[in-house]
Amino acid sequence: MGGTNVVEQVEKRASLTSREVMQIPEGVFRKNFNKNPFIFEHNLCGRPAFTLERLERLLELTIPHPELLYWDAGEKRIDQRWNERPGRDFSAQEALRRIRENGAWIILFGASRDREIADLLDASMEQVRELSGYDLFKDTKTRDAYIFITAPHRITTYHMDFQCGFLLQLQGAKELHVFDPADRENVPEVELEKFWTKDTNAAIYKPQYESRAKVIHLVPGIGAHIPVNAPHWLKNGDDISISLSLNFQFKNSALANIYRANYYLRKVGLEPTPPGLSTVRDRLKGHGMSIPVEAAKMLKKLKGKKAASRI
């Protein structure tokens, strides 16, 4: 793991054991993993990899790889769309240097190119595998580490992720508001279908359900697990925040295909059955999305009107 080491002259740390990263009771993990958010402790604070000086070096060496770097600055609303980002008529280096006053938000994707962070990612993922009780990662296609550097009081807008994540707070404090991914009033099927098919901005913040959020106060040494499709937003505290996201993405082509099939079925006027209610329909949609989609189109053409049946 870890890929090419972008940070030059970083001395490789001694191998880490799985228990050195996160402290998660096995019972808590197995009951809640990828279903419900939960809090845990970690011991990554104070490591050299996460000083601002070291992260500035990583940022500079990441600039030639624009797909691994994001930054912007300015005010954000909870319900603001990701594609309505603030302007950034300045460099990423300038955003970091003036982060206390410019409201900047910087993401270093692929931070595991730093060998020390790669070791930490490997150790934490091995711990997740052990806690799961089976070879969890045979069902995954990516594993990575992201660094978030956030200005005081900055809001990270409401969204959901493809990845299953563990967010570890390293410096500063922030408030995480995370919602139940199974709440279909807050996360309706149509949003999930759109999210998995065409629009990563599909999640819409609904202030009337804010009281349902689990609010987690992240301070150095505390982390939170965020399941796939669990909507969340964050508000930073009074100081610069540095957070590490250790995450992986399931292969989940079957689940993704069910949502994609349902998206197209709904587009042609049908009322698709949500995942989990019919094994037969899920199998058909998951392994051959084109079949139900084409069948729906043919059905609509033959009937000449919206079909009332469920598929």
Backbone as a ProteinNet text record, in pm:
[ID]
protein_1_A
[PRIMARY]
MGGTNVVEQVEKRASLTSREVMQIPEGVFRKNFNKNPFIFEHNLCGRPAFTLERLERLLELTIPHPELLYWDAGEKRIDQRWNERPGRDFSAQEALRRIRENGAWIILFGASRDREIADLLDASMEQVRELSGYDLFKDTKTRDAYIFITAPHRITTYHMDFQCGFLLQLQGAKELHVFDPADRENVPEVELEKFWTKDTNAAIYKPQYESRAKVIHLVPGIGAHIPVNAPHWLKNGDDISISLSLNFQFKNSALANIYRANYYLRKVGLEPTPPGLSTVRDRLKGHGMSIPVEAAKMLKKLKGKKAASRI
[TERTIARY]
83.6	0	86.9	22.6	89.2	135.4	158.7	196.2	331.7	354.7	480.5	493.9	612.3	637.4	663.3	566.9	580.3	673.8	666.4	749.9	891.3	986.4	1123.6	1192.2	1287.2	1372.5	1292	1178.2	1102.9	1146.9	1201.8	1254	1139.1	1150.3	1046.4	1044	926.6	910.9	914.4	938.9	932.4	790.5	777.3	645.3	555.5	428.6	331.9	244.3	203.2	108.4	-31.8	-129.1	-266.4	-325.3	-283	-342.2	-286.8	-195.2	-134.4	-214.1	-316	-382.6	-514	-614.6	-746.6	-782.6	-850.3	-896.5	-1048.2	-1089.7	-1232.2	-1269.1	-1359.5	-1402.6	-1465.8	-1434.1	-1482.6	-1634.5	-1701.8	-1847.9	-1907.2	-1849.2	-1895.8	-1876.6	-1761.3	-1732.3	-1831.8	-1847.6	-1931	-2079.1	-2123.4	-2263.9	-2292.4	-2195.5	-2222.7	-2150.3	-2051.4	-1967.4	-2049.8	-2029.1	-2096.4	-2248.3	-2297.4	-2440.8	-2468.7	-2396.2	-2417.6	-2284	-2284.1	-2161	-2127.7	-1998.9	-1958.3	-1826.9	-1800.2	-1682.1	-1575.3	-1449.6	-1340	-1221.1	-1121.6	-998.3	-889	-790.2	-674.7	-549.7	-433.6	-308.7	-216	-273.6	-192.1	-147.7	-198.1	-162.2	-12.3	47.6	188.1	285.7	237.6	329.6	384.3	509.6	572.5	500.2	433.6	368.5	260.9	209	92.7	121.5	248.1	279	248.4	217.9	189.6	309.4	430.8	550.7	558.9	535.7	542.3	429.8	310.8	198.2	218.8	287.2	317.6	410.5	506.5	594.1	515.1	423.8	341.7	254.7	198.6	116	197.8	316.9	400.2	435.3	461.6	498.3	377.5	258.5	136.2	85.9	129.1	81	93.4	199.8	206	100.7	27.4	-76.6	-210.9	-268.7	-388.2	-507.1	-512.9	-623.2	-615.7	-502.8	-483.8	-491.5	-538.7	-538.9	-665.5	-727.1	-841.4	-823.1	-860.2	-863.9	-962.4	-1016.2	-1095.3	-1091.4	-1160.8	-1164.2	-1293	-1334.7	-1455.1	-1563.8	-1676.8	-1788.3	-1859.3	-1912.7	-1993	-2116.8	-2228.4	-2350.4	-2360	-2437	-2456.6	-2517.1	-2614.3	-2687.7	-2628.1	-2511.6	-2451.6	-2405.3	-2427.5	-2387.6	-2236	-2179.1	-2035	-1986.2	-2069.4	-2025.6	-2047.6	-2094.5	-2106.9	-1993.1	-1872.8	-1760.3	-1721.2	-1660.8	-1609.2	-1496.5	-1463.7	-1354.4	-1219.8	-1120.2	-984.7	-883.5	-879.2	-784.9	-650.3	-600.1	-474.9	-424.6	-300.1	-240.7	-276.5	-256.5	-278.4	-181.2	-57.3	40.5	-5.6	-60.7	-111.1	-229.8	-316.2	-431.2	-385.3	-279.4	-229.5	-158.8	-78.5	-4.1	-96.8	-211.3	-302.3	-432.7	-426.5	-548.4	-622.7	-553.4	-622.1	-720.2	-693.8	-783.4	-859.6	-830	-895.2	-1009.4	-1038.8	-1149.1	-1124.2	-999.2	-964.8	-996.8	-1011.7	-1031.3	-945.5	-854.6	-759	-771.6	-777	-780.2	-660.8	-582.3	-474	-521.6	-569	-608.1	-480.4	-490.2	-372	-257.4	-290.2	-184.2	-96.8	-143.6	-64.5	57.8	77.9	204.2	319.8	285.9	385.4	399.2	521	539.5	495.5	514.4	469.7	318	247.7	101.7	57.2	133.3	102	110.2	212	223.1	103.3	62	-52.9	-181.2	-195.9	-312.7	-313.6	-199.8	-192.4	-226.5	-171.2	-195.3	-341.6	-403.8	-543.4	-634.9	-605.1	-688.5	-674	-555.3	-538.2	-621	-627.5	-710.2	-857	-902.8	-1041.9	-1070.1	-976.7	-994.9	-1006.8	-920.9	-924.3	-1055.5	-1100.4	-1224	-1345.6	-1339.5	-1454.4	-1469.9	-1359.7	-1366.5	-1361.3	-1338.8	-1326.1	-1239.4	-1211.9	-1125.4	-1204.6	-1227.6	-1311.6	-1262.5	-1133.6	-1080.1	-1076.8	-1119.9	-1138.9	-1257.1	-1342.3	-1460	-1439.6	-1315.3	-1290.8	-1203.5	-1216.4	-1136.7	-1035.8	-1055	-957.1	-942.7	-823.5	-798.2	-711.4	-740.8	-658.3	-669.9	-587.3	-585.6	-596	-686.3	-700.5	-665.2	-600.4	-575.1	-665.2	-739.3	-820.8	-756.3	-726.2	-674.2	-779	-835.3	-953.9	-935.4	-979.4	-968.7	-1066.1	-1037.1	-1129.3	-1270.7	-1368.5	-1511.5	-1562.8	-1482.7	-1524.3	-1625.2	-1725.6	-1825.8	-1792.6	-1799.9	-1795.2	-1938.9	-1982.6	-2124.2	-2175.4	-2305.5	-2378.4	-2353	-2317.1	-2288.3	-2284.2	-2274.1	-2247.2	-2138.5	-2078	-1959.3	-1979.6	-1903.4	-1896.2	-1813.7	-1717.8	-1623.9	-1681.7	-1631.6	-1654.8	-1535.8	-1560.1	-1449.5	-1434.9	-1311	-1276.5	-1207.2	-1270.4	-1219.4	-1151.4	-1021.9	-941	-898.2	-930.5	-894.2	-753.8	-669.3	-528.2	-492.4	-555	-526.5	-653.2	-675.4	-796.2	-918.5	-1035.9	-1160.5	-1265.9	-1357.2	-1467.7	-1587.9	-1702.5	-1828.8	-1879.6	-1897.8	-1947.6	-2094.7	-2177.8	-2320.4	-2342.3	-2369.7	-2382.4	-2518.5	-2581.7	-2718.6	-2723.3	-2831.9	-2855.1	-2870.5	-2784.7	-2797.9	-2923.4	-2989.6	-3110.4	-3238.6	-3228.5	-3346.6	-3396.9	-3503.6	-3550.6	-3634.2	-3667.7	-3726.2	-3616.4	-3503.5	-3392.6	-3311.1	-3298	-3220.6	-3312.9	-3400.4	-3495.9	-3428.2	-3498.3	-3444.5	-3402.7	-3480.4	-3449.3	-3313.2	-3275.3	-3143.6	-3032.6	-3053.6	-2953.6	-2937.1	-3048.9	-3042.6	-2964.4	-2991.4	-2921.9	-2774.5	-2745.2	-2607.8	-2523.4	-2574.1	-2497.5	-2492.5	-2580.7	-2588.4	-2517.8	-2540.2	-2493.2	-2452.3	-2482.9	-2464.9	-2416.8	-2288.3	-2236.2	-2287.1	-2356.7	-2418.6	-2565.4	-2607.7	-2750.5	-2811.8	-2732.4	-2787.7	-2831.6	-2954.7	-3011.3	-3034.1	-2976.6	-2992.6	-3136	-3192.3	-3329.9	-3326.9	-3333.2	-3316	-3417.9	-3534.8	-3636.3	-3592.9	-3488.3	-3439.9	-3305.6	-3262.1	-3132.7	-3127.8	-3239.6	-3240.7	-3210.9	-3219.9	-3190.5	-3041.1	-2962.2	-2818.4	-2752.3	-2653.1	-2565.7	-2453.9	-2440.7	-2341.3	-2220.4	-2106.8	-1983.8	-1882.6	-1831.8	-1733.1	-1594	-1532	-1401	-1292	-1208	-1091.2	-972.3	-850.2	-734.4	-740.8	-721	-726.9	-860.6	-959.3	-1093.5	-1121	-1187	-1224.6	-1369.2	-1420.8	-1558.5	-1564.9	-1647.1	-1672.1	-1792.2	-1777.1	-1884.3	-1916.6	-2034.9	-2069.8	-2091.9	-2088.6	-2123.1	-2264.5	-2282.9	-2414.4	-2473.1	-2390.7	-2437.6	-2414.8	-2519.5	-2499.4	-2437	-2354.6	-2292	-2245.4	-2228.3	-2166.7	-2086	-1994	-1904.5	-1888.1	-1863.5	-1828.4	-1700.6	-1601.7	-1473	-1479.9	-1387.4	-1381.5	-1302.9	-1243.8	-1178.3	-1036	-981.4	-842.1	-833.4	-715.2	-692.8	-715.2	-783.7	-809.7	-730.1	-672.1	-610.6	-676.6	-732.3	-800.3	-746.6	-750.4	-708.4	-826.9	-859.7	-963.7	-897	-916.3	-871.3	-993.9	-992.6	-1116	-1089.9	-1195	-1188.3	-1323.4	-1322.3	-1445.3	-1471.4	-1591.2	-1629.9	-1641.9	-1621.3	-1644.4	-1791.4	-1879.6	-2024.6	-2087.7	-2038.2	-2100.1	-2245.9	-2277.9	-2415.7	-2509.1	-2473.7	-2558.4	-2567.6	-2453.9	-2455.2	-2544.6	-2538.4	-2620.3	-2769.1	-2802.8	-2944.3	-2995.8	-2918.8	-2960.6	-2963.8	-2867.2	-2866.8	-2986.2	-3014.4	-3131.1	-3258.5	-3269.4	-3389.1	-3400.3	-3286.6	-3288.4	-3352.7	-3309.5	-3362.3	-3505.1	-3537.8	-3676	-3770.4	-3725.9	-3809	-3820.8	-3713.1	-3715.6	-3820.1	-3848.7	-3947.1	-4085.8	-4104.2	-4238.4	-4273.4	-4179.1	-4207.8	-4174.5	-4223.3	-4193.5	-4104.3	-3972.9	-3882.4	-3881.1	-3855.7	-3844.3	-3707.7	-3700.4	-3570.4	-3487.1	-3356.4	-3270.5	-3309.2	-3295.1	-3317.6	-3456.8	-3551.4	-3689.2	-3719.6	-3640.5	-3662.5	-3528.2	-3493	-3365.7	-3360.4	-3470.2	-3474.2	-3453.8	-3530.2	-3516.4	-3377.8	-3325.5	-3192.1	-3087.8	-3100.8	-3004	-3012.2	-3133.9	-3153.4	-3093.4	-3122.9	-3072.2	-2921.4	-2873.8	-2733	-2639	-2681.5	-2591.6	-2622.4	-2731.7	-2763.4	-2852.7	-2796	-2875.3	-2948.9	-2890.3	-2953.3	-3083.4	-3096.3	-3216.1	-3340.8	-3346	-3467.3	-3490.6	-3384	-3401	-3465.9	-3413.8	-3471.3	-3612.8	-3634.2	-3768.5	-3867	-3823.2	-3911.6	-3947.1	-3848	-3873.8	-3973.6	-3955.2	-4045	-4186.4	-4194.8	-4324.8	-4398.4	-4326.5	-4389.7	-4436.3	-4356.4	-4392.5	-4518.5	-4526.1	-4642.2	-4769.5	-4757.2	-4875.9	-4913.2	-4812.8	-4840.2	-4875.3	-4849.3	-4877.3	-4790.8	-4793.4	-4712.6	-4758	-4661.3	-4694.3	-4714.9	-4816.9	-4848	-4782.1	-4736.1	-4676.9	-4537.5	-4489.4	-4354.5	-4262.3	-4140.4	-4042.8	-3910.8
-120.6	0	125.5	237.2	364.6	422	335.1	387.6	456.5	546.2	619.6	717.4	725.6	818.7	957	1049.7	1183.7	1268.4	1253	1334.6	1278.9	1357.2	1312.2	1316.8	1227.3	1223.4	1209.4	1137	1106.6	969.5	962.2	835.7	741.3	617	517.6	479.7	485.6	449.7	299.2	255.9	113.1	64.3	-63.4	-120	-100.1	-70.3	-45.9	-169.2	-194.5	-303.3	-247.8	-335.2	-290.9	-220.5	-255.4	-198.3	-61	-8.2	120.5	238.8	214.5	325.3	363.6	278.8	311.2	215.9	269.4	187.2	171.3	60.4	35.1	-99.2	-103.4	-232.6	-319.6	-447.4	-538	-538.9	-537	-539	-415.7	-298.8	-173.5	-178.7	-228.3	-234.2	-323.8	-444.2	-541.2	-503.3	-436.4	-394.9	-278.7	-190.6	-64.1	-43.4	-123.7	-99.2	-85.6	25.9	61.1	63.5	76.5	91.8	220.8	239.7	355.4	423.2	555.3	623.7	588	584.2	564.7	638.1	662.2	737.2	639.3	674.3	592	683.2	627.3	699.3	651.8	737.5	699.7	762.5	721.9	771.9	834	902.3	961.3	1104.5	1164.6	1303.5	1314.1	1422	1447	1377.6	1300.6	1233.6	1335.3	1320.1	1417.8	1435.8	1332.2	1339.5	1446.8	1489.9	1577.3	1718.6	1756.5	1895.9	1982.3	2109.7	2198.7	2209.7	2208.5	2216.8	2096.4	1978.1	1856.3	1854.3	1898.5	1899.5	2002.9	2111.6	2209.8	2148.7	2069.8	2000.7	1902.6	1828.8	1733.7	1805.8	1921.3	2000.1	2043.9	2096.9	2146.2	2034.1	1915.5	1803.9	1737.4	1774.7	1721.8	1809.8	1934.8	2029.8	1977.8	1905.9	1851.5	1743.5	1702.5	1600.2	1663.1	1748.7	1826	1740.4	1615.9	1528.5	1487.5	1513.7	1477	1597	1711.6	1833.5	1914.3	1962.3	2054.2	2165	2286.8	2395.4	2501.7	2574.8	2694.1	2780	2891.7	2979.3	3059.2	3103.1	3183.9	3115.3	3182.9	3132.6	3018.4	2925.1	2815.5	2799.8	2763.7	2729.7	2577.8	2531.7	2387.7	2327.3	2396.2	2341.1	2379.4	2439.8	2483.3	2363.4	2366.6	2258.6	2257.8	2139	2128	2202.4	2208.6	2277.8	2428.6	2477.9	2621.9	2667.9	2621.8	2649.2	2796.7	2845.3	2983.1	2996.9	3119.4	3142.1	3105.2	3091.6	3063	3127.1	3258.5	3330.3	3344.7	3232.3	3229	3084.5	3065.2	2931.9	2851	2720.6	2634	2669	2703.8	2742.4	2867.7	2964.7	3086.6	3056	2965	2925.3	2870.7	2789.7	2732.6	2837	2922.2	3022.8	3119.8	3152.8	3253	3190.3	3064.2	2990.7	3045.2	3110.9	3163.3	3274.7	3348.5	3460.4	3446.9	3346.2	3342.9	3241.5	3169.1	3074.1	2955.9	2918.3	2814.5	2673.7	2587.2	2443.5	2371	2285.8	2218.4	2068.1	1993.6	1847.8	1792	1709.7	1636.1	1493	1461.9	1325.3	1243.1	1115	1032.3	1066.6	1109.2	1145.3	1026	904.8	786	774	867.8	872.8	912.7	976.3	993.6	857.5	805.4	668.2	648.5	748.3	735	722.5	804.4	796.5	664.7	616.9	487.2	376.3	380.9	281	287.1	409.1	425.6	374.2	400.7	349.9	197.6	135.9	-9.6	-67.6	-5.5	-55.8	-43.7	69.7	89.4	-2.8	-22.9	-112	-257.1	-294.9	-428.5	-444.7	-340.2	-346.8	-360.7	-285.2	-296.9	-438.3	-496.5	-633.3	-730.7	-716	-805.4	-790.8	-666.6	-643.6	-698.8	-697.9	-747.3	-898.1	-968.3	-1112.9	-1190.4	-1123.1	-1193.8	-1109	-1163.2	-1092.7	-982	-875.8	-765.4	-706.4	-698.2	-621.5	-696.2	-821.5	-886.8	-824.5	-753	-688.3	-538.8	-491.3	-348.6	-324.5	-205.7	-173.1	-61.6	21.7	125.8	142	183.8	226.8	351.1	450.3	570.4	652	755.2	848.3	989.6	1068.9	1209.4	1294.5	1407.6	1507	1626.9	1670.5	1791.1	1898.6	2012.8	2127.8	2237.8	2279.2	2363.1	2488.9	2601.7	2730.5	2738.4	2824.5	2843.3	2877	2811.9	2836.8	2795.6	2736.3	2696.1	2580.7	2585.4	2479.1	2389.5	2259.4	2161.6	2123.5	2146.9	2136.6	1993.2	1983.7	1856.3	1771.5	1644.9	1556.3	1412	1317.5	1179.5	1125.5	1013.7	962.1	820.2	786	648	563.6	627.7	555.4	527.8	421.7	391.9	450.3	538.1	615.5	617.4	647.9	671.9	807.7	906.3	1042.9	1066.4	1093.4	1106.9	1252.4	1311.9	1450.1	1456.8	1542.9	1550.9	1682.9	1791.4	1924.6	2007.7	2094.1	2175.7	2092.1	2153.5	2085	2119	2025.5	2049.4	1967.7	2005.6	1940.5	1866.4	1736.7	1652.9	1622	1652	1618	1508.7	1386.8	1274	1207.6	1170.9	1120.7	971.5	909	767	740.7	657.1	631.4	553.6	492.7	413.9	494.9	623.4	708.8	755.6	694.1	725	851.9	913.2	1047.5	1149.4	1132	1224.9	1189.3	1060.1	1014.5	929.6	991	914.4	835.2	734	647.9	727.3	828.7	903.8	972.2	1017.1	1079	976.7	856.6	751.7	706.7	692.8	652.6	754.5	880	985.7	990.8	973.7	976.8	868.5	746.2	634.9	635	713.1	710.6	827.5	951.3	1065.9	1188.6	1196.2	1323.5	1303.3	1327.5	1313.7	1424.4	1523.4	1630.1	1601.3	1477.1	1445.8	1465.6	1451.5	1465.5	1609.1	1625.3	1758.5	1776.2	1881.5	1908.1	1946.8	1883.2	1908.4	1954.9	2085.5	2137.1	2083.3	2040.7	1987.6	1857	1791.8	1666.8	1683.7	1806.8	1829.4	1767.5	1765.4	1709.1	1558.6	1494.5	1351.2	1322.7	1424.5	1404.2	1360.6	1274.4	1242.5	1346.4	1424.9	1531.7	1481.3	1479.8	1428.5	1542.7	1566.9	1672.5	1610.7	1642.4	1587.6	1678	1622.6	1690.4	1597.9	1648.8	1562.3	1433.5	1321	1191.1	1121.6	1190.1	1133	1115.9	1006.7	981.6	938.8	935.2	894	807.3	704.9	620.1	674.7	690.2	740.7	634.9	571.6	467.4	523.4	435.9	472.3	530	639.6	703	761.5	782.5	851.8	1001.3	1080.6	1224.4	1290.8	1391.7	1461.2	1599.2	1684.8	1815.1	1847.7	1943.9	1974	2124.2	2164.6	2303.3	2305.5	2379.4	2386.6	2477.9	2456.5	2536.3	2665	2714.1	2845.4	2843.7	2728.3	2719.6	2640.3	2636.7	2553	2407.6	2335.6	2193.4	2110	2001.6	1901.1	1767.8	1704.5	1576.3	1478.1	1351.2	1244.2	1152.3	1129.9	1033.3	908	796.2	665.9	597.8	568.5	522.4	417.3	347.2	249.8	244.8	198.4	188.9	43.8	-3.2	-138.1	-149.4	-269.7	-291.9	-265.3	-314	-287.4	-261.2	-326	-304.2	-348	-452.8	-501.5	-396.8	-341.6	-240.5	-116.6	-73	44	20.2	-99.8	-129.9	-133.5	-174.6	-173.3	-30.3	59.7	199.6	259.4	222	273.2	220.7	91.7	34.8	105	127.4	194.3	337.3	402.5	538.6	539.5	448.1	445.4	393.4	299.5	251.4	364.8	445.7	559.3	660.9	675.1	770.1	733.6	603.6	562.9	543.3	588.9	592.6	481.2	393.4	283.6	323.2	245.5	266.1	151.3	167.2	55.9	14.4	-112	-165.1	-131.8	-74.7	-42	-167.3	-154.1	-268.8	-333.3	-465.8	-537.1	-592.4	-557.2	-603.8	-725.5	-749.5	-863.7	-915.7	-1036.9	-1096.3	-1117.9	-1163.4	-1191.2	-1063.3	-958.4	-831.9	-771.1	-779.5	-725.9	-799	-931.1	-1007.9	-969.5	-955.9	-920.3	-782.8	-687.4	-552.1	-544.4	-613.6	-603.7	-664.9	-775.4	-845.6	-821	-755.8	-729.2	-607.6	-492.1	-370.2	-343.1	-376.8	-345	-421	-538.7	-620.3	-551.6	-513.2	-446.6	-310.6	-242.3	-111.3	-125.9	-216.7	-237.5	-294.2	-382.3	-437.7	-328	-235.2	-125.3	-38.7	-10.4	71.4	1.6	-129.3	-204	-206	-224.2	-227.6	-96.3	13.6	143.5	164.6	121.2	137.8	57.4	-64.3	-148.7	-94.7	-46.3	2.3	143.5	220.6	357.9	448.7	408.8	492.1	445.7	519.7	481	348.6	261.2	133	153.6	87.2	104.1	-3.9	-108.4	-220	-183.7	-261	-241.6	-342.5	-301.4	-392.7	-382.2
0	0	0	-33.5	-19.9	-150.5	-254	-384.2	-380.3	-475.1	-485.3	-369.6	-313.1	-203.1	-260	-242.9	-296.7	-211.9	-80.3	7.3	7.1	-42.7	-52.5	83	100.7	218.9	347	339.5	460.8	508.3	624.2	675	704.1	657.5	679.2	826.3	885.8	1025.8	1041.7	1163.8	1192.1	1169.7	1137.9	1111.9	1232.5	1203.7	1309.5	1328	1449.1	1472.5	1461.5	1434.6	1410.9	1532	1652.6	1772.7	1806.3	1728.7	1760.8	1706.9	1628.5	1560.8	1628.3	1621.2	1674.6	1787.5	1887.9	1998.9	1986.5	1926.3	1901.7	1962.4	2060	2114.7	2006.2	2007.6	1903.5	1895.8	2010.7	2010.6	1945.7	1974.5	1914.1	1763.4	1722	1578.6	1506.3	1552.4	1479.3	1480	1583.4	1590	1496.1	1477.2	1408.3	1276.2	1246.2	1129.1	1000.7	932.2	807	819.8	943.2	967.3	1044.1	1152.2	1238.9	1268.7	1282.8	1325.5	1469.1	1501.9	1640.9	1665	1793.2	1836	1885.1	1866.5	1917.3	1948.4	2013.7	2042.5	1947.1	1925.5	1843.7	1903.7	1855.1	1914.2	1810.4	1711.4	1605.4	1633.4	1738.7	1766.4	1798.2	1748.3	1777.8	1686	1590.6	1497.2	1396.6	1357.1	1267.2	1134.8	1086.7	954.9	949	1065.4	1064.9	1113.8	1119.9	1150.9	1028.2	1050	937.2	843.7	899.8	816.4	723.1	777.4	695.4	592.3	632.9	539.9	429	461	356.8	252.9	296	201.7	115.6	179.4	104.9	3.9	44	-47.5	-168.8	-145.2	-255.5	-353.3	-300.2	-385.5	-451.4	-404.8	-464.5	-578.1	-582.1	-683.6	-826.7	-861.6	-998.7	-1026.3	-923.4	-937.3	-898.1	-982.5	-944	-903	-950.1	-911.7	-765.1	-700.6	-560.5	-466.6	-518.1	-437.1	-462.9	-353.7	-365.7	-262.7	-300.3	-203.2	-250.4	-154.1	-181.5	-56.1	-58.2	59.2	57.7	176	185.3	266.6	276.8	355.7	283.7	362.1	309	395.5	331.1	403.9	416.6	514.6	531.1	405.2	345.8	231.9	97.3	98.2	-27.9	-109.2	-239.8	-326.6	-342.4	-358.3	-374.2	-497	-600.6	-721.9	-714.4	-599.6	-577.4	-487.1	-517.1	-429.2	-434.2	-327.4	-329.6	-430.7	-463	-556.8	-497.5	-586.2	-538.1	-632.6	-631	-715.7	-644	-593.1	-519.3	-524.2	-492.2	-497	-372.6	-381.7	-266.1	-153.5	-189.5	-87.4	-12.7	-88.1	-25.5	63.6	19.3	101.3	235.5	234.8	359.2	444.5	383.5	459.9	531	468.7	526	576.1	615.5	645.3	768.1	857.3	975.9	941.9	833.8	804	672.6	590.3	458.5	446.2	553.2	547.8	456.9	438.6	341	391.3	294.8	318.3	216.4	263.1	177.1	198.3	88.1	96	19.7	86.7	23.6	3.9	-116.3	-148.3	-169	-146.7	-168	-75.2	48.1	142.9	178.6	148.1	179.1	89.6	-1.8	-75	17	127.7	234.1	302.4	309.1	355.7	500	583	722.4	728	649.8	647.1	584.2	485.1	424.9	528.5	615.2	722.2	815.5	848.6	937.4	872.9	742.9	671.2	672.1	642.8	642.3	779.1	884.1	1019.3	1058	1025.9	1063.6	983.5	855.6	775.1	819.9	864.8	919.6	1047	1127.4	1247.8	1211.3	1111.3	1066.3	1018	944.3	895.9	1013.3	1112.4	1227.9	1304.8	1323.2	1396.4	1322.7	1190.3	1112.3	1124.2	1151.1	1167.1	1037.7	925.5	797.8	704	586.3	492.7	423.7	497.6	451.9	319.9	302	190.3	57.3	56.5	-73.2	-145.8	-72.1	-130.9	-152.7	-146.9	-164.2	-287.2	-342.6	-460.8	-437.1	-334.4	-305	-154.3	-112.9	25.1	15.5	97.6	89.6	217	221.7	334.7	279.3	336.6	299.5	419.7	393.9	497.8	471.9	574.9	567.2	655.6	595.5	670.9	658.6	771.6	770.1	852.2	796.9	865.2	982.9	1079.8	1191.7	1143.5	1204.7	1184.3	1045.3	965	830.7	838	753.5	743.2	624.7	646.6	537.7	506.9	385.7	353.1	358.9	369.4	378.5	254.6	275.4	163.3	212.6	120.9	156.9	64.7	105.1	37.4	-13.3	-117.3	-163.6	-67.1	1.4	85.6	224.1	283.4	424.7	499.2	597.2	649.8	800.9	842.7	982.7	986.2	1049.8	1053.2	1187.3	1185.4	1306.5	1322	1436.3	1461.3	1519.1	1458.4	1496.3	1562.4	1516.8	1572.1	1562.8	1661.9	1662.8	1697.8	1682.5	1716.1	1612.1	1590.7	1499.1	1544.4	1492.7	1528.1	1405.6	1419.5	1310.6	1334.4	1234.3	1238.8	1135.3	1181	1089.7	1109	998	998.1	967.5	1008.1	985.6	835.7	774.8	630.7	594.5	694.3	667.6	684.5	720.2	739.4	602.8	553.9	419.2	410.7	524.1	518.6	488.3	553.2	531.9	407.4	379.8	263.9	175.5	98.4	17.2	-94.1	-140.8	-246.1	-369.3	-404	-526.6	-516.1	-395.7	-378.6	-391.9	-334.9	-345.8	-490.6	-560.8	-701.2	-783.9	-759.5	-833.1	-795.5	-666.4	-617.4	-684	-689.1	-743.3	-895.6	-958.8	-1104.6	-1170.9	-1119.4	-1197.1	-1118.7	-987.9	-919.8	-776.9	-752.9	-616.8	-524.5	-579.8	-500.2	-469.9	-485.9	-479	-340.3	-234.7	-98.9	-73.7	-28.9	-4.2	146.2	201.3	344.2	375	479.1	521.1	666.5	688.2	824.5	923.7	874.9	965.9	1032.9	977.1	1034.6	1106.2	1124.6	1189.1	1328.4	1399.6	1534.6	1535	1419.8	1411	1398.7	1375.7	1357	1486.8	1474.3	1586.6	1582.9	1687.7	1691.8	1769.8	1701.9	1761.2	1770	1889.1	1910.7	1894	1783.6	1752.1	1807.4	1892.2	1947.2	1925.3	1937.3	1914	1996.5	1927.8	1993.1	1980	1922.4	1904	1754.6	1719.8	1581.7	1572.2	1450.4	1426.3	1301.3	1308.8	1191.9	1115.4	982.8	897.7	792.7	801.3	703.7	563.1	465.4	328.1	326.2	252.3	233.8	361.9	464.3	584.3	562.8	539.6	516.1	638.7	614.4	726.8	683.6	784	764	888.1	875.8	986.4	1003.2	1126.7	1155.1	1236.5	1186.4	1253.8	1376	1468.3	1589.3	1570.4	1677.9	1678.5	1624.9	1595.6	1552.4	1422.4	1364	1246	1283.7	1197.1	1220.3	1120.4	1170.6	1084.5	1116.6	1014.5	1031.7	929	964.6	874.8	850.8	723.3	688.1	634.3	705.5	658.8	600.5	472.4	409.3	303.5	269.4	161.1	92.5	-30.5	-108.1	-143.5	-108.4	-144.9	-296.3	-348.4	-490.9	-523.8	-437	-437.9	-574.4	-678.3	-808.9	-809.1	-732	-729.8	-670.1	-552.7	-490	-577.5	-630.9	-718.1	-839	-894.9	-1011.7	-979.8	-857.5	-817.8	-817.2	-755.9	-752.2	-893.5	-977.3	-1114	-1192.6	-1176.3	-1243.9	-1198.7	-1066.5	-1014.5	-1065.7	-1081.4	-1135.6	-1274.4	-1360.5	-1496.9	-1501.9	-1412.8	-1406.1	-1366.9	-1271.5	-1229.8	-1343.1	-1421.9	-1532.4	-1638.5	-1652.4	-1753.4	-1693.3	-1567.8	-1511.6	-1416.4	-1384.2	-1291.8	-1148.1	-1054.1	-912.2	-866.9	-871	-843.4	-697.1	-674.5	-539.3	-481.8	-361	-300.7	-277.1	-268.7	-238.3	-105.5	-100.1	24.7	43.3	-42.7	-27.5	-114.1	-215.6	-303.6	-352.4	-307.6	-347.8	-498.7	-555.9	-699.5	-779.5	-744	-817.6	-798.9	-675	-650.4	-734.9	-744.9	-823	-970.6	-1019.4	-1159.6	-1189.5	-1103	-1125.1	-1102.1	-998	-961.9	-1063.4	-1126.7	-1217.7	-1364.9	-1391.5	-1531.3	-1543.2	-1509.6	-1503	-1633.3	-1746	-1873.9	-1894.1	-1830.3	-1852.1	-1797.7	-1668	-1619.8	-1683.3	-1718.1	-1780.5	-1916.9	-1997.5	-2130.5	-2120	-2021.9	-2003.2	-1967.7	-1882.6	-1843.9	-1963.6	-2047.2	-2165.5	-2258.9	-2275.6	-2362.2	-2304.8	-2171.2	-2106.4	-2124.8	-2107.4	-2122.9	-2266.4	-2359.4	-2499.9	-2533.7	-2477.6	-2506.4	-2442.2	-2322.1	-2251.2	-2291	-2332.6	-2374.2	-2259.7	-2138.4	-2022.3	-1905.7	-1798.1	-1682.1	-1627.4	-1597.2	-1536	-1387.2	-1336.5	-1194.4	-1110.3	-1172.8	-1097.8	-1051.4	-954.1	-901.7	-966.4	-994.6	-1051.6	-977
[MASK]
+++++++++++++++++++++++++++++++++++++++++++++++++++++++++++++++++++++++++++++++++++++++++++++++++++++++++++++++++++++++++++++++++++++++++++++++++++++++++++++++++++++++++++++++++++++++++++++++++++++++++++++++++++++++++++++++++++++++++++++++++++++++++++++++++++++++++++++++++++++++++++++++++++++++++++++++++++++++

